[in-house]
Amino acid sequence: MADVSSRRRAYLDAQRRRERAVSAVRLSLVAGLFLLWEVAARRGWIDPFVVSSPSRMASTLAQLCRSGDLWLHLGTSLWETVAGFTLGTLCGALIAVLLWWSPFACRVLEPCLVVLNALPKTALGPVFIVWIGAGTESIIAMTLSISLIVTILDVLNGFLSTDAEKLLLLRAMGATRRQILFKLVIPSNFTTVINALKVNVGLSWVGVIMGEFLVSKAGLGYLIVYGSQVFKMDLVMSTVLLLGTAAAGMYQGILWLERGLKKHFGVIV
């Protein structure tokens, strides 16, 4: 038993070392990229007025922070993204459950969902502005239109791909449809739901930025549009960096949620 425990500890230690090594390489690559960018700008290999540089971006972010504009624009975009992400995920998962519950409705509506998913969502922007108004609601609606259909299709396809033999076994044992849903379909599609959350992070940010491009008075998309109009590339590049950092933070939050759920429920994927 002690030998098994020592082997287990050695295995876990090796896993931790491997994870630390991966994190170190990632940080080194990012640091190296920014260092090369800064050196190229200072030596004149690239034009810093057009592509900016890390030091100029840091100066721009510090200026935005001192003026208070940074928190206004970042907070606005974060609120819109979280709202769109939450609504898109919850509504998409619920609709997927309803479609799985009713095979007839699934057969009727699935082609419509595929067509809606193929529709360029930018075409809906002006429609939302006319219907809802030029405000935060239109931006959230744009975000919802992008993430909702993808969530429905991903989760529904996962539900429909549940092991047929396990379904037959539960039906033979007299399980109700509700029992099949909560005892088999949802638990066996844990990975599918988590992957839908991961995809929705990026889609939600896309929807928010697209909406802010069309109609906004605050937000990261507004800063990007404003900076490009007045040709302040330092502002544009620093905002893009801030956008990437915020999106990465939300994605990391989903990873923590995944680990927590696996640990709490003992899910093995």
MIROTOR-558973 format. One record per residue (C-alpha): z, x, y. Coordinates in steps of 0.2 Angstrom, whole numbers, padded with zeros to 4 digits, always signed. Layout:
<recs>
ZXY...
</recs>
This chain:
<recs>
+0000+0000+0000+0004+0014+0012-0012+0022+0008-0021+0006+0012-0012+0005+0028-0016+0023+0033-0034+0020+0030-0034+0004+0040-0026+0013+0055-0039+0027+0053-0053+0015+0053-0046+0006+0069-0043+0023+0078-0061+0027+0074-0067+0010+0081-0057+0013+0097-0064+0031+0099-0082+0024+0096-0079+0010+0109-0072+0023+0122-0087+0034+0119-0099+0020+0122-0090+0015+0138-0090+0033+0144-0108+0035+0141-0112+0019+0150-0102+0024+0165-0110+0042+0165-0127+0034+0165-0123+0023+0180-0115+0037+0189-0129+0048+0186-0142+0035+0192-0133+0033+0208-0131+0052+0211-0149+0054+0208-0153+0040+0220-0142+0048+0233-0149+0065+0231-0167+0059+0231-0164+0049+0247-0155+0064+0256-0169+0077+0251-0183+0065+0256-0190+0062+0239-0189+0043+0243-0189+0034+0259-0170+0028+0262-0176+0015+0275-0186+0006+0262-0176+0009+0246-0159+0012+0254-0146+0024+0246-0129+0022+0238-0120+0029+0254-0130+0017+0265-0126+0003+0254-0107+0007+0254-0107+0008+0273-0116-0009+0274-0103-0017+0261-0089-0009+0271-0095-0017+0287-0097-0034+0279-0080-0033+0272-0072-0028+0289-0081-0043+0298-0076-0055+0284-0094-0060+0280-0093-0052+0263-0080-0064+0256-0088-0079+0264-0105-0076+0256-0098-0070+0239-0086-0084+0238-0100-0097+0242-0111-0090+0229-0097-0089+0216-0091-0107+0219-0109-0113+0217-0112-0103+0201-0096-0107+0193-0099-0126+0197-0116-0125+0190-0111-0115+0175-0097-0126+0170-0107-0142+0172-0122-0136+0163-0112-0129+0149-0101-0145+0146-0115-0158+0149-0127-0148+0139-0115-0146+0124-0110-0165+0125-0128-0170+0125-0132-0159+0111-0118-0167+0101-0124-0185+0105-0142-0180+0100-0135-0172+0083-0125-0188+0081-0141-0199+0083-0156-0192+0073-0167-0206+0080-0163-0201+0098-0165-0183+0094-0183-0186+0087-0187-0196+0103-0180-0185+0116-0182-0167+0109-0201-0166+0114-0196-0172+0132-0183-0158+0133-0195-0145+0127-0207-0151+0141-0193-0151+0154-0188-0133+0149-0206-0127+0151-0207-0135+0169-0205-0122+0183-0188-0126+0191-0194-0120+0208-0205-0135+0209-0189-0146+0208-0181-0137+0223-0189-0147+0237-0186-0163+0227-0168-0160+0226-0167-0156+0244-0175-0173+0248-0165-0183+0236-0148-0174+0239-0149-0166+0255-0149-0148+0262-0133-0142+0256-0122-0135+0242-0125-0150+0231-0144-0146+0230-0140-0128+0225-0129-0134+0211-0142-0147+0206-0155-0133+0205-0143-0122+0194-0139-0137+0183-0158-0140+0181-0160-0123+0174-0145-0121+0163-0143-0139+0156-0159-0140+0146-0158-0123+0139-0140-0126+0133-0145-0143+0125-0159-0135+0115-0149-0120+0110-0134-0129+0104-0144-0143+0096-0155-0131+0086-0139-0123+0080-0131-0139+0075-0147-0144+0066-0148-0127+0057-0130-0130+0049-0130-0125+0030-0138-0140+0021-0128-0137+0005-0112-0138+0014-0117-0154+0023-0122-0162+0006-0105-0156-0001-0095-0164+0013-0105-0180+0011-0103-0181-0007-0084-0179-0004-0085-0194+0007-0083-0186+0024-0087-0196+0039-0099-0190+0052-0085-0186+0064-0076-0175+0051-0093-0166+0047-0095-0163+0066-0077-0156+0069-0074-0148+0052-0091-0140+0049-0105-0141+0062-0095-0135+0077-0085-0121+0069-0100-0114+0060-0109-0114+0076-0096-0104+0086-0108-0090+0089-0122-0102+0095-0110-0109+0108-0104-0092+0114-0122-0086+0115-0126-0101+0125-0112-0097+0137-0119-0079+0139-0136-0085+0143-0130-0098+0155-0121-0084+0165-0138-0077+0170-0147-0094+0171-0133-0100+0183-0135-0085+0195-0154-0087+0194-0152-0106+0199-0140-0102+0213-0150-0088+0221-0166-0098+0220-0157-0113+0228-0150-0102+0242-0168-0095+0245-0173-0112+0249-0159-0120+0258-0142-0111+0263-0132-0105+0277-0121-0094+0267-0122-0085+0250-0129-0069+0242-0146-0077+0242-0145-0081+0260-0141-0062+0264-0155-0056+0253-0167-0068+0263-0160-0063+0280-0161-0045+0276-0179-0045+0270-0184-0055+0286-0176-0043+0298-0181-0028+0286-0163-0022+0284-0166-0015+0266-0148-0008+0266-0142-0026+0267-0154-0032+0254-0150-0018+0241-0131-0019+0244-0132-0038+0241-0142-0036+0225-0129-0023+0219-0115-0035+0223-0125-0049+0214-0126-0038+0199-0108-0034+0199-0103-0052+0200-0114-0057+0186-0108-0043+0175-0090-0049+0179-0094-0066+0173-0102-0060+0158-0087-0049+0154-0076-0065+0156-0086-0073+0142-0084-0058+0131-0065-0059+0134-0065-0078+0130-0075-0074+0114-0062-0061+0108-0048-0073+0113-0055-0087+0103-0059-0077+0088-0041-0070+0088-0033-0087+0090-0043-0097+0078-0047-0082+0066-0065-0084+0067-0075-0072+0058-0093-0069+0064
</recs>
